[in-house]
Amino acid sequence: MLGTYYTFPELLLWLPLLTGIILFFIKNTKAVKGVALAGSLLTLVVSVISLFYTDVAHHPEYLAYNNVSYVWMPYIGSSFSVGLDGMGFLLTFLVAFTFPLIIAFTHKEAYSHAGVYYGLLLLAQAGITGVFVATDALVFYFFWELALIPMYFLCSRWGGASRIRVTFKFFIYTFAGSLLMLIGILYVYLHTAPVTPQSDHSFYIKSFYNTTLSPAAQQGLFWLFFVAFAIKMPLFPFHSWQPDLYETAPDSSVMVLSGLMVKMGIFALIRWLLPVFPDAFGKYESLVVTLAVISILYGSLIAMVQSELRRIVAWSSIAHIGLMAAAIFARNNISLQGAMIEMLNHGINIIALWMVVDVIEKKTGIKKISELGGLASKAPGLATFFLIIVLANIALPLTNGFIGEFLMFSGLFEYNKILAAFACISVILSAVYMLNMVQKVFFGEAGPAIRDISVNLTGVQKLVLSVMVAAILILGIYPQPVLHLTENTVAAIMMNFK
């Protein structure tokens, strides 16, 4: 059955997609949340099972379990092709792992038209997963847009007071980037060799990899794709939509945006930009690494002067994304593998941070750090969770954040010691603003506004945060399985530059 009638990437796509469509027709709020959680848990089961079928080198039959191509539009050379490699396994697991935790953690939230809300959320999951498994450029673009549209409606319909203005800005930025990418895709397509007799060209990913483009064409196309990916991450100077959107987006939506959706841009740099335009990649790598280091320092410095919890987390995310981008453009095995493992670890850490921020804001009704204080005496469990998550965010050894940052900085020093030294300043800065936030929010004298407030976690919230913290510690103590999973992908990508 497996590999003949269905494959892992198909199941990872269709389960959230079908669940999302079903949710649109369910009116009972409790049933909606139950179906959404069940669908996401079933997807997680499939993802976990798929991890036992990754060793294609020793088991060639696994290739059929993880790759499939259906005739879609043969006369233009496009097939519905999806597949999983090491990086794909890693990121689809991140999506499948975090979605049920996000849904469970926010299950007490009351959303009007809950069926529509959770239906859109599951469609976003399908879109994000589709980006990570697409092996056809047109399919990739389809899922790239599918991930954007549900998030637009989620944020514009259920967001905060300034949601319309902020979400419109987000949509214009990302949609403009998508159109630039589409122009680039069509140009490359017209220079590909055919793979079927029905079409003169092909959208298949290997056809894109094998396309011979002039240096001038590569340079122009590089920027069309890069701008689209940089907006999605976001990377300086394409970042201005992000802090405002994170401040106003609904809680579960901002977790998806910051923990999962931004990884689409990082992933696309590795999957599409680097192999398709290797000459242009090499020509502009210094410029992009410089931009990424600026993004690291700029995000860190702005985070230090923020007065609200959400904006600190938002700007810290920009700094971390900048580091991953710098590591990818450093273009060596160490930095590239560090960026891959950091995509997983950053997703876990940033979502966990948002969960704690969500609890604080919902229980106290306060967003400003200056009005908080002394929460550790009221919620010692929450303080413990938060401290561990923050330590992971600043890459303390034995937490999951350490190995990725260690590899990325090692690769950056190999590439350019001066730029790496500037990037390393972010380690100090992140420790300053993160630990300062912990001290002001959880320790010291309790603020007058919260002295009589209860900040107890529910049983479900304790369970979810326990799972997140367990993942932080397990991946920090024993990251070898993740490194092993991605090493072949790194080796295959680096072959483009030999």
C-alpha positions in Angstrom: 0.0 0.0 0.0 2.6 2.5 1.1 4.5 3.8 -1.9 1.9 2.4 -4.3 -1.3 4.1 -3.4 -0.1 6.8 -1.0 3.1 8.3 0.2 4.2 10.3 3.3 4.3 13.8 1.6 0.8 13.2 0.3 -0.6 12.3 3.7 1.2 15.2 5.3 -0.6 17.5 2.8 -4.1 16.0 2.5 -4.7 15.4 6.1 -4.6 19.0 7.2 -6.2 20.2 3.9 -9.2 17.9 4.2 -9.5 18.6 7.9 -9.5 22.3 7.2 -12.2 22.0 4.6 -14.4 19.8 6.9 -14.1 22.4 9.7 -15.7 25.1 7.5 -19.0 23.1 7.8 -19.0 22.4 11.6 -20.9 24.9 13.6 -20.4 23.6 17.2 -17.3 25.3 18.7 -16.3 22.4 20.9 -16.6 19.9 18.0 -14.5 22.3 15.8 -11.6 22.3 18.3 -11.8 18.6 18.8 -11.7 17.9 15.0 -8.9 20.4 14.5 -6.8 18.8 17.2 -7.6 15.2 16.0 -6.6 16.1 12.4 -3.3 17.8 13.5 -2.5 14.8 15.8 -3.1 12.4 13.0 -0.7 14.4 10.8 1.9 14.2 13.6 1.5 10.4 13.7 2.2 10.2 10.0 5.2 12.6 10.4 6.7 10.5 13.2 6.3 7.3 11.2 7.9 8.9 8.2 11.1 9.5 10.2 11.6 5.7 10.3 11.8 5.7 6.5 14.5 8.2 5.9 17.4 5.9 5.2 17.1 5.7 1.4 20.8 4.9 1.0 20.4 1.5 2.7 16.8 1.0 1.8 16.2 2.1 -1.8 12.5 1.1 -1.6 12.0 4.0 0.8 12.3 6.3 -2.1 8.9 5.3 -3.4 7.4 6.0 0.1 8.7 9.6 0.1 8.3 10.7 -3.5 5.3 10.8 -5.9 4.5 12.6 -9.1 1.0 12.8 -10.7 0.2 14.0 -14.2 -1.2 17.5 -13.7 -0.6 19.8 -16.7 1.6 17.8 -19.1 1.3 20.3 -22.0 3.2 22.9 -20.0 5.5 20.4 -18.4 4.2 20.6 -14.8 3.3 17.6 -12.7 2.0 17.4 -9.1 5.4 16.3 -7.7 6.1 16.2 -4.0 8.9 14.5 -2.0 10.9 14.4 1.2 14.6 14.6 1.7 16.5 15.3 5.0 15.6 18.9 5.2 12.0 18.1 4.2 11.6 15.5 6.9 13.0 18.0 9.4 10.6 20.9 8.6 7.5 18.8 8.0 8.1 17.3 11.4 8.4 20.8 12.9 5.0 21.7 11.4 3.3 18.5 12.4 4.8 18.6 15.9 3.9 22.2 16.8 0.4 22.5 15.2 -1.4 20.2 17.7 0.5 21.9 20.6 -0.6 25.3 19.3 -4.2 24.2 19.0 -4.2 22.5 22.4 -2.5 25.5 24.1 -5.0 28.0 22.8 -8.1 25.8 23.1 -9.7 28.1 25.7 -9.7 31.0 23.2 -13.1 32.0 22.0 -13.1 32.8 18.3 -16.3 33.9 16.5 -17.0 31.5 13.6 -14.6 29.0 15.1 -15.0 26.6 12.2 -13.8 29.2 9.8 -10.9 30.2 12.0 -9.6 26.7 12.6 -10.4 25.7 9.0 -8.1 28.5 7.8 -5.5 27.6 10.3 -5.4 24.0 9.0 -5.3 25.2 5.4 -2.2 27.3 6.3 -0.6 24.1 7.7 -1.2 22.4 4.4 0.2 25.4 2.5 3.4 25.5 4.6 3.9 21.8 4.4 3.4 21.9 0.6 6.2 24.4 0.3 8.5 22.0 2.1 7.6 19.0 0.0 7.1 20.5 -3.5 9.5 19.3 -6.2 7.8 21.2 -9.1 8.3 24.9 -9.3 4.6 25.6 -10.1 3.5 23.4 -7.3 5.9 25.2 -5.0 4.4 28.6 -6.1 0.9 27.2 -5.5 1.6 26.2 -2.0 3.6 29.4 -1.3 0.4 31.4 -2.1 -1.9 28.9 -0.3 0.1 29.5 2.9 -0.3 33.3 2.6 -4.0 33.6 1.9 -5.4 31.9 5.0 -3.0 33.8 7.2 -4.2 37.1 5.7 -7.8 36.3 6.5 -6.9 35.0 10.0 -5.1 38.2 10.9 -7.4 40.6 9.2 -10.6 39.0 10.7 -9.5 38.0 14.2 -6.6 40.3 14.9 -6.3 43.4 17.2 -7.4 46.9 16.8 -5.1 47.9 13.9 -5.5 44.6 12.1 -6.7 45.9 8.8 -3.9 48.4 8.2 -1.2 46.0 9.5 -2.5 42.9 7.6 -2.9 44.8 4.4 0.8 45.9 4.6 1.8 42.3 5.2 -0.2 41.1 2.3 1.1 43.8 -0.1 4.7 43.0 0.9 4.4 39.3 0.6 2.2 39.3 -2.5 4.6 41.7 -4.3 7.4 39.4 -3.5 5.5 36.4 -4.8 4.8 38.1 -8.1 8.5 38.8 -8.5 9.2 35.2 -7.8 6.6 34.1 -10.4 8.3 36.2 -13.1 11.6 34.5 -12.2 10.0 31.0 -12.3 8.5 31.7 -15.7 11.8 33.0 -17.1 13.8 29.9 -15.8 11.0 27.6 -17.1 11.4 29.0 -20.6 15.1 28.0 -20.5 14.6 24.4 -19.2 14.9 21.3 -21.3 11.8 19.1 -21.8 11.2 15.9 -19.7 8.1 14.8 -21.6 7.2 14.8 -25.3 4.1 16.9 -24.6 6.0 20.0 -23.6 9.0 22.0 -24.7 9.9 23.0 -21.1 9.5 21.7 -17.6 8.8 23.0 -14.1 10.4 20.0 -12.4 13.0 20.9 -9.8 15.8 18.9 -11.5 15.1 20.7 -14.8 15.5 24.0 -12.9 18.7 22.8 -11.4 20.1 21.7 -14.8 19.1 24.9 -16.6 22.1 26.8 -18.2 21.6 30.5 -17.7 24.1 33.3 -18.6 25.8 35.1 -15.7 23.8 38.2 -16.4 20.5 36.3 -16.4 21.4 34.6 -13.2 22.2 37.9 -11.5 18.8 39.4 -12.4 16.9 36.3 -11.5 18.7 36.0 -8.3 17.2 39.2 -7.0 13.7 38.3 -8.1 13.8 35.2 -6.0 15.8 36.6 -3.2 13.5 39.6 -2.5 10.5 37.2 -2.3 12.3 35.0 0.2 13.8 37.9 2.2 10.3 39.4 2.6 8.9 36.1 3.9 11.7 35.6 6.5 11.9 38.7 6.9 15.4 40.1 6.4 16.5 43.7 6.7 15.4 45.9 4.9 12.3 44.0 4.1 11.2 43.4 7.7 9.0 46.4 8.5 5.7 44.4 8.2 6.7 41.9 10.9 6.7 43.6 14.3 3.3 45.3 13.8 1.7 42.1 12.5 3.1 40.0 15.4 1.7 42.6 17.8 -1.8 42.5 16.4 -2.2 38.9 15.1 -4.3 36.3 17.0 -2.3 34.2 19.4 -2.3 30.9 17.5 -1.8 32.7 14.2 1.3 34.6 15.4 2.8 31.3 16.6 2.3 29.8 13.1 3.7 33.0 11.5 6.8 33.3 13.6 7.6 29.7 14.2 6.7 28.1 10.9 5.8 30.5 8.1 9.1 32.4 8.2 10.9 29.1 7.7 9.5 29.1 4.2 11.9 31.8 3.2 14.9 30.2 4.8 14.0 26.9 3.3 13.5 28.4 -0.2 17.0 29.9 -0.1 18.5 26.5 0.3 16.1 24.5 -1.9 15.7 26.9 -4.9 18.0 30.0 -4.8 21.3 28.3 -4.0 21.1 25.4 -6.5 19.4 27.2 -9.4 21.7 30.3 -9.4 25.0 29.1 -8.0 27.1 31.8 -9.9 24.9 34.7 -8.8 24.8 33.2 -5.3 28.6 33.3 -5.2 28.7 36.8 -6.6 26.3 38.4 -4.1 27.0 36.3 -1.0 29.2 39.0 0.6 26.5 41.6 0.2 23.8 39.4 1.6 25.9 38.2 4.5 26.4 41.9 5.3 22.7 42.6 5.1 22.1 39.6 7.3 24.6 40.8 9.9 22.9 44.2 9.9 19.6 42.4 10.4 21.1 40.6 13.4 22.4 43.7 15.1 19.5 45.9 14.2 17.0 43.4 15.5 18.9 42.9 18.7 19.4 46.6 19.4 15.7 47.4 18.7 14.7 44.5 20.9 16.7 46.0 23.8 14.6 49.2 23.9 11.1 47.7 23.5 8.6 48.1 26.3 6.2 45.4 25.3 6.6 41.6 25.5 5.3 40.9 22.0 7.6 43.4 20.3 10.7 42.0 22.1 9.9 38.6 20.9 9.2 39.9 17.4 12.5 41.7 17.1 14.5 38.9 18.6 13.1 36.6 15.9 14.4 39.0 13.2 17.8 38.7 14.7 17.7 34.9 14.7 16.5 34.8 11.1 19.3 37.1 10.1 21.8 34.7 11.6 20.3 31.8 9.6 20.5 33.8 6.4 24.1 34.7 7.0 25.0 31.1 7.7 23.4 30.0 4.4 25.2 32.6 2.4 28.5 31.7 4.1 28.1 28.6 1.9 30.1 25.9 3.7 29.0 22.6 5.1 29.2 23.6 8.8 27.2 26.8 8.5 24.6 25.2 6.2 24.0 22.3 8.5 23.8 24.7 11.4 21.1 26.7 9.6 19.1 23.6 9.0 19.1 22.4 12.6 18.4 26.0 13.7 15.3 26.1 11.6 13.9 23.3 13.8 15.1 24.7 17.1 14.1 28.3 16.4 10.6 27.1 15.5 10.3 25.3 18.8 11.8 28.1 20.9 9.9 31.0 19.4 6.5 29.2 19.6 7.2 28.4 23.2 8.1 32.0 23.9 4.8 33.1 22.4 2.9 30.6 24.5 4.3 32.1 27.7 3.7 35.7 26.5 0.1 34.6 25.7 -0.4 33.3 29.2 1.0 36.5 30.8 -1.1 38.8 28.6 -4.3 36.8 29.0 -4.0 36.3 32.8 -2.9 39.8 33.6 -4.3 41.9 30.8 -0.9 43.7 30.7 1.4 44.1 27.7 4.0 46.6 29.1 6.9 45.1 30.9 7.1 48.1 33.3 3.7 47.2 34.7 4.6 43.6 35.5 7.0 42.2 38.1 7.1 39.5 40.8 5.2 36.9 38.7 7.5 34.2 39.9 6.0 34.3 43.3 2.5 33.9 41.8 3.4 31.4 39.1 6.7 29.6 39.9 5.9 26.9 37.3 5.5 29.5 34.5 8.7 31.2 35.6 10.6 28.0 35.4 9.2 27.2 31.9 10.0 30.7 30.7 13.6 30.7 32.1 14.4 27.4 30.3 12.9 28.7 27.0 14.8 32.0 27.3 18.1 30.1 28.0 17.4 28.1 24.8 16.8 31.3 22.9 20.1 32.7 23.9 21.8 29.4 23.0 23.0 28.2 26.4 24.8 24.9 26.2 22.7 21.8 26.7 19.7 23.6 25.2 18.7 23.1 21.6 19.7 26.6 20.6 23.4 25.9 21.3 24.3 23.4 18.6 22.7 25.3 15.7 24.3 28.7 16.7 27.7 27.0 17.4 27.7 25.5 13.9 26.5 28.7 12.2 29.1 30.9 14.0 31.8 28.3 13.2 30.9 28.5 9.5 30.7 32.3 9.6 34.2 32.5 11.1 35.4 30.2 8.3 33.8 32.5 5.8 34.7 36.0 7.1 36.1 36.6 10.6 35.2 40.3 10.7 31.5 39.8 9.8 31.4 36.8 12.1 32.7 38.9 15.0 30.0 41.5 14.4 27.4 38.8 14.3 28.7 37.4 17.6 27.8 40.6 19.3 24.2 39.5 19.1 24.9 36.7 21.6 25.7 39.3 24.2 22.8 41.5 23.2 20.3 38.7 23.2 21.4 37.7 26.7 20.9 41.3 27.8 17.4 41.9 26.5 16.1 38.4 27.2 17.4 38.1 30.8 16.4 41.6 31.5 12.9 40.7 30.4 12.9 37.7 32.7 14.1 39.8 35.6 11.5 42.5 35.1 8.5 40.3 34.5 9.1 37.5 37.0 11.3 38.8 39.7 11.4 41.9 41.9 8.4 43.4 43.7 5.0 42.6 42.2 3.5 45.5 40.3 0.3 47.0 41.8 -1.7 45.9 38.8 -1.0 42.2 39.4 -0.9 41.8 43.1 -4.4 40.3 43.3 -4.3 38.4 40.0 -4.1 34.6 39.6 -1.6 33.4 37.0 -2.2 29.7 37.3 -1.6 27.5 34.2 -4.3 25.0 33.2 -3.4 21.3 33.0 -3.3 21.4 29.2 -1.0 24.4 29.2 1.4 22.7 31.7 1.4 19.6 29.5 2.1 21.6 26.3 4.9 23.6 27.9 6.4 20.5 29.4 6.5 18.9 25.9 8.2 22.0 24.5 10.8 22.1 27.3 11.4 18.4 26.9 12.1 19.0 23.2 14.5 21.9 24.0 16.5 19.7 26.4 16.5 16.5 24.3 17.6 18.3 21.2 20.2 20.2 23.2 21.7 17.1 24.8 21.5 14.8 21.9 21.3 16.6 18.5 22.9 13.8 16.5 19.8 12.4 14.9 19.0 15.8 13.4 22.6 16.3 12.2 22.5 12.8 10.6 19.2 13.5 8.9 20.5 16.6 7.2 24.0 15.7 6.3 23.2 14.1 2.9 21.1 17.2 1.9 24.0 19.5 2.8 26.4 17.4 0.8 24.1 17.3 -2.2 23.6 21.1 -2.1 27.3 21.8 -1.8 28.0 19.8 -4.9 26.7 22.8 -6.9 29.9 24.7 -6.0 32.5 22.0 -6.8 
